[in-house]
Amino acid sequence: MDVRRARSDLRQRALVPVLVFLGMVVAVISSLGAPLVPTIAAADHVSLSDAQWSLTITLLVGAVATPTLGRLGDGPHRRRVILGATAVVMLGSVLAALPLGFGFLVAGRGLQGVGLGLVPLAIATARDALPAERSRPAVALLSITTVAGVGLGYPLTGLIAQSLGVHAGFWFGAIISALALAGAALVVPHARGREKRPLDALGAILLGVALAALLLALSEGESWGWTSARLLGLTAVALLLLGCWTTHELRTEHPLVDLRALRNRAVLTADVCGLIAGVAMYMLMSMVTRFVQTPQTAGYGFGASVLVAGLVLLPFSAASVASSKLVPLLARWTSTALVLPIGCVMSLLSMVMFLYARGSLWELFVVMGVAGLGVGCTFAVMPGLIVNAVPARETGSAISFNQVLRTIGYSTGSVLSAVVLEAHTPAGHLVPDDSGYQAAAWMGCAVWVAAAVVTIVLPRRRTPAQSMVTADEEALMDESIADAETAEDSAGAMTGGAAR
């Protein structure tokens, strides 16, 4: 009996590190495609636009898989869903790593996209399997590591690809996903006693097709033409399907995503802010990595390698971890309600710094460090708001929907930066004028201003009925700030060590 209890205690202590590692693996693998696009194009003898599918397909599959996995994980089969999805990610990594041609690489990257739905399930597992005093800081820690993992994946990918070749990066993904699968199999508990509810298959199909059409339009707009009939038709179909999906979700008894939760201002603020912040975050990351690799003959840039471009993003990863120490300080110095807008303002500052200070590499390191603090403050609070505002049976679904909105924001931000830079590329030239980065950065500033306004206006909007729950929603924010404070030491030890 004592042996069983000791094993149970050991598994519970190991649960958070394993879930954090799983979140880091997902973030690193999802970012594998971005810095390798030019290398993939050269290795597989395809155009840059075709090679871009190594990134696009991951986002497309992730957008479809995330809400479905979230709903399945809210039932009694969460452990099976986590293990199955992680196994699919490992299989996709192996398929992408094998020298079978570009088609198999894209197929493997698509399977890796299933992993984007694992982080919400990890957050739901932490909420249910741990005592309250441990589950809340674990949720904050998981939200921080997903942001940090994006910045960590770029330099790791660059180092491996530069030293060992493009397929070695995907072998690395296969190894770490196998380790994550083994760890999850050992410690992720069974979700016993949870109600089994039917999957909203129609809702999953409507949302999946709508998001796939929307992301496809965003990713292919530059090559098709932003005013082409094909693009406008696809966008119209996506919006129509989203409207049908919304109507269906509000009427069905067991929705894929409980949209009624958006009536809670904490959930609404987290979702809208997550979408807008995702746009601005990826605009800056896309601009910086492209700027650093631009040949100096263009009159700007540093002609750096993929590895150096990835290293510029390391301060972003490290600073997002450090934000766990900054959030409670901000709450004490100002107020809990101001933490989200302050994070947005800090991110706005990083955009302004990029506008006026990008003449040397060390300046870009500082820019990305400030950006990491801002994004970390913003993203560390949002999942806590959702988790504390929805019933336990809805945690996976609610966090998954927030993740989908972030994914749409990431894709939109990447496309926006590319469109603006393309518009400032003279005919017959391969790189844009420096004025293109000025214009894109100003647009990024406008997006962060919009995000700050949302975090101020939405929480203060109230009807007479809503005014009755104001104190409860303030308590939700207070708990989210406390979660970040409790998680700061473990975040620094786990995620900071990984970033180093």
N, C-alpha and C positions, 0 to 999 in steps of 0.2 A: 504493500500500500504506500509506504514511504517512497519507494522507488518510482511508482507511478506519479505521485505528487511532485517529486523532484523533476521528473521529465516534463510534467505539465508546466511547472514554474519556469523551466529552462526554455520551453517553446514559447511561452508568453513573453519572456524577456527578449528572446531573439526575434519576435514578430516585427517590432518596429524597425530594427536594422534591415531585415529582409525586405520589408515593404519599401523602405527608403531606397535600397539597392535596386529593387524592381522599378521604382519611379525613375531613378537615374538611368537605368538601362533603356527604358522606353524613350527618354528624352535624347539620349546619345544616339540611339539607332534611328530615331525619326529625323535627326539632323545629318545623318550620313550622306544623304544625296546632295545637299546644297553645295558644299565646297568641292565635290567631286564631279560636278556637271561637265566642266571643260575636259577633265581627264577621261571621263567616260566617253565623251564625244570622240576624242582622239583614239582611245583604245579600241572602241567598237566601230569606228569609221562611220559615225552618224553625225548629223547636224546638231548644233547647239540646241535648237528648238526641240528636236527629237530627244536629245539627252536630258532635257528639262523634265521629261516624263518620269525620270528616276526619282524626282522629288514630288511631282504633281500626283502620281498614282498613289503615293503613300498618304497624302492628305485626303485624296478622294475616298480611299478605302476607310481611312480613319474616321472621316465624317459620317460614313454610313454605319460603321461597326460600333462606334462609341455609344450612341443612345440605345442600341439593341443590347449590347453587353451590359450597360447600366441597368436596364430593366430586368434582364435575366439574372443579374447579380443581386437584385433586391429580393429574390426568392430563396428557396432552400438549397439551390445548387451553386451558390457563389464560388465555393472552392473549385468545383469542376470547371466553371467558366474561367476562373483565373488560370488554372493549370492548362486548360485547353487553349486559351488565347496565347499564353506564353509559349506553348509548344508550336503553335502556328507561326509565331514570330521567329522562333529558332529555325523552323523549316524554311521560312522565307529568307533568312540570313544565309543558310547553306545554299539555297537555290541561286541567290544573287552572287554568292562567292564562287560558284563553279564556273569555269570558262566555257559556258554553253552558248554564248551569244547574247546580244542585246535584249531579245525578246524574253529570255529566261530571267535576265537581270531585272527587267521591269516587272515581271510576274512575281519575283521574289520580293521586290520592294513593295508590291501591293500587299503581299501577305504580312510583311512587317508593319504595314499600316494598321492591322488589327490591334497591335499593341497600344495604340493611342487610347483605346478604351480601358486600359488596365489601371491607370492612375485613379479614376473615380472609384473603381472597385477596391483599390487599396485603401482609400480614404474611408469608404463604407465599412471595410473590415476592421480598421482601427477603431472606428466609432463603436462597433458592436462588440468586439472581442476584448476590449480593454476597459478597465475602470475609468470613470469620468476624469479623474485627476491625471490619467495617462493618455486617454484618448484625445482630449482636446489639444494638448501640445503636439501629439503625433500628427494630427491633421494639419496643424500649422507647419510642422517640419516637412511633411510630404508636399505641401504647396510650394515651399521654398526650393526643395530639391529639384522639382520639375523645371523651374525657371533656371536654376543653376546648371542643370544638365544640358540645356541647349547651348550655353556658352562653352561648356566643357567638351561637347562633342566635336566642335569645329577644329580645335587644335589637335585633338587626338586623331581625328580623321586625316588631317593634313600630314601629321607626322608619319602615320602608318602608310598612307598612300605614297608619300614622297620617298620613304625608305624601302618599302616592300612591294609597291604596286597597288593598283586600284582594287583588285579583288581581295587583297589582304585586309582592307578595311571592313569588308563584309564578313570575312572569317573572324575578325575580332568581334563583330556583332553576334555571330553564332556562338562564340565561346562565352561571352558574358550573358547572353540570353539562356544558355544551357545552365550556367551557374544560378541564374535567377530562378529557373524552373526547379532545379534541385532544392534550393532554399525554400521556395514556396511549398513544394511537396512535403517538406519536413515540418513546417510551422504554421501554415495557414489552416485555421480550424474549420470544421464543418459548421454551416449556418443552421443549427438545429432549431426547430420550433418556429421557423419563419413561414408565413403563409405563402402557399403556391398560387400564383395568379396567372391567368392566361396571357400570353404575349400578344400585344396589339400588332398583329402581322400587317394589317393594312396601314396602320400608322407608320410602321417601320419602312414599308415599301414606299409610301408617299414621301416621307422625310428623306429617305436614302436617295431616291431618284431626284428630288428637288435639290438637295445639297450637291449631288454629283453634277447636275446640270449647271448650278450656280458656280461651283468651283471650276468646272471645265470652261465656262465662259470667261471667268477671271484669268485663268491660266493661258487660254488661247487667244484672248482678245488682241494681243499685240500682233500675232501672226495672221489672224483672220481679218483684222481691221475692226476698230471699235464702232464703226457705223455700218458694218456689213449686215446683210439680211440674216445670215446664218447666226451671227452673234446675238442680234436683237431678238430673233425668234427663240433661241435657246434661253435667253434671259427671261422672256415673257413666259415661257413654259415653266421655268423654275419658280417664278413669282406666283403663277397660277396654282402650281402644285403646293407651294407653301401655304397659300390661302386655304386650299382644300384640306391640307393637313391640320391647320389650326382649327378649322371648323369641326373636323372629325375628332380631334383630341378633346375639345370642350364638350362633346356630346357622348363620347363612348364611356362605358362604365370603368374600364381598366385601360387608361391611356398609356401610351409609351412614355410621354412626358406630361406630368401634371402641370399644365399651363396656369391653372388657378393659383399656383404658388406664387406667380408673379404679382399677385395682389399684395403680397407682403413686400413692403418697400425695401427691406434688407436684401431679399432675393433679387428683386428687380434692379436695384442698384448694382449688385455684384455682377449680374448678367450683362447689363448694358455697358458697364465700365469694362468688363472683361473683353467684350467685343471691340470697343473703341481703343482700349489700351493695346490689344493685340495688333491692331492696324499700325499704330505708331511705333510699337516696339520693333516690328519686323521691317518697317521703313528704314529705321536707323541701322539695324544690323545689316540689311541688304546694301545700303549705301556705303557703309564703312568697309565691308569686305571687298566690294567692287572698287572703291576708291583706292584702297591700299594696293591692289593688284594692277592698277592702271599704270602703264609704262610712263616713265618720266618725260618721254618725248612729247606727250600730250600737253605738257606745260604744268602739270600737277601730278599727284600720285607718287608712288614709290617703287613701282615695278616689283613688288614683293611676291614671294611664293605663296602657295596655298597654306603652308605651315605658318608663315608669318602672319598672314591674314587671320588665321585661327587664333594665334597667340594674342592678337589685339583684342579678341573677345574674352580672354581669360579674366580681365578685371571685371567684366560684366558678371561673370559667374561668381567670382569671389565676393564682389560687393553685394550681390543679391543674398548671399549667406549672411554677410555682416548686417544686412537690414533687420535681421531678427533681434539684434541688440538696439537698433535705432528706433524701432516701432514703439516699444514701451516708453522710451525716453520722450518721444514726440507726444505720446498720450499724456504723460505727466506734465510736460511743459505747456501744452496747448489744451486740447480736449480730444476725447476719443472720436468725436464726429469729424475732426479735421484731419485724421491720419490719411484717409484715402485722397482727399484733395491735395494734401502736402506731398504725397508720393507722386501725384500727377505733375505738380509744379516742379519737383526735382527732375522728373523726366523731361519736362519742358526746358529746364535749364540745360540739360545735356544736348538737346537739339540746338539751342541758341549757341552753345559752345562749339558745336560742329560747324555752325555757320561762320564763326569768326576765328576759330582756332583749329585748323587742320593742316598746318604747314609742316608739321613734323610728327613722327610716329608717337613720341611721348605724349603729345597733345591728344592724340586719338585714344591712347591708353587711359588718360584722365577722363575723356568724354565717356568712354564705355564704363568706367568705374562709377561715375555719377549716374549714368543710365541704369546700372545695376542696382544702385541704392533706391532709385525711384521706383523701378519696376518691382523690386523685391518688397518694398513697403506696400505697394498696391496689391500685388498678387498674394502676399502672405495673409492679408486680412480677408479677402473675398471668400475663400472656401469655408472659413470659420463662420462667416455670416450665413452662408447657405445651410451648413450642417446644423447650426443652432436654431434655424428658422423652420426646418421641415421635419416631418415625422421620420423616425428611424427607417420605416419601410420605404421611404422615398429618397433616401440619401444617395444611393447609387445613380438613380435616374436624374436627380436634380444636379448633382455634380457633373454627370455626363453631358447634360445639356449645356452647362457652363463651358465645358471643355470643347463642345462642338462650336459654340460661339467664338471661343478663342481661336480655334482652327480657321474659321472663316475670316477672322480678323488677321491672322498671320498671312493667309493667302492674299487677302486684299492689300495688306501693307506691302508685301513683296511685289505685287503687280503694280501698285501705284508708283512705287519708286522706279520700277523698270519703265513704265509709261512716260513718266516725266523726263527721265534721262534720255529715252529714245527720242522724245520731242526736241531735245536740245542736242541731238547728234547731227552734224552737218551731212549732207548728201555725199556719199563716197567715203565717209570716215567710219571707223570702227568704234571709236570711243566718243562720249559726249563732251561738249564744252564744260568748263568748270561752272558756268552759270546754271547748268542742269542740276548740279548738286545744291546750289543756292536755292533754286525753285523748289526742289524736293524737300529740303530742310524747312523752308518756310511752310510748306504744306504740312509737314510733320508737326511743326509748332501749333498750327491751327487744330490739328487732331488732338493734341494733348490739352489744349485749352478747352475743347469740347468735352474731353473726358473729365477735366476738373469741374466744369460746370455741372455735368451730370451728377457727380458725387456730392455736390452742394445742393442742387435743386431737388433731385428725386427724393432724398431722405426727408426733406422739409415739406414736400407736398402732402397734404392730408385732407381728408373729408371729415365731417363731424364724427362719423363712425370710427375712422382710423385714429382720431386723436385719443381714443380710449386706450390704444395699445402703444402709445409713444414710449412710455416708461419701459415696457417690455423690450422694445426694439433698441432702446439705448443700452439695456442690459446685454442684448446680443452683441453689440459692438464692444462693450466692456469685456465680455468673455473672450471675444476674438483677440483683443489686445493682450489679455492675460495669457492666452494660448501662445502667442508669439514670444512673450517674455519667458514663459516656462520652457519653450523649445530652444532658446538661444544657445545654451551650452552644448546640447546634443547636436544642434545644427552645425555649430562651428567644428565639433569633433568629427562628425561623419562626413558632411558635405564639403567642409573646408579642406579636410584631409584629402578627399577625392579630387578636389580641384587642383590641389598642389601636385 
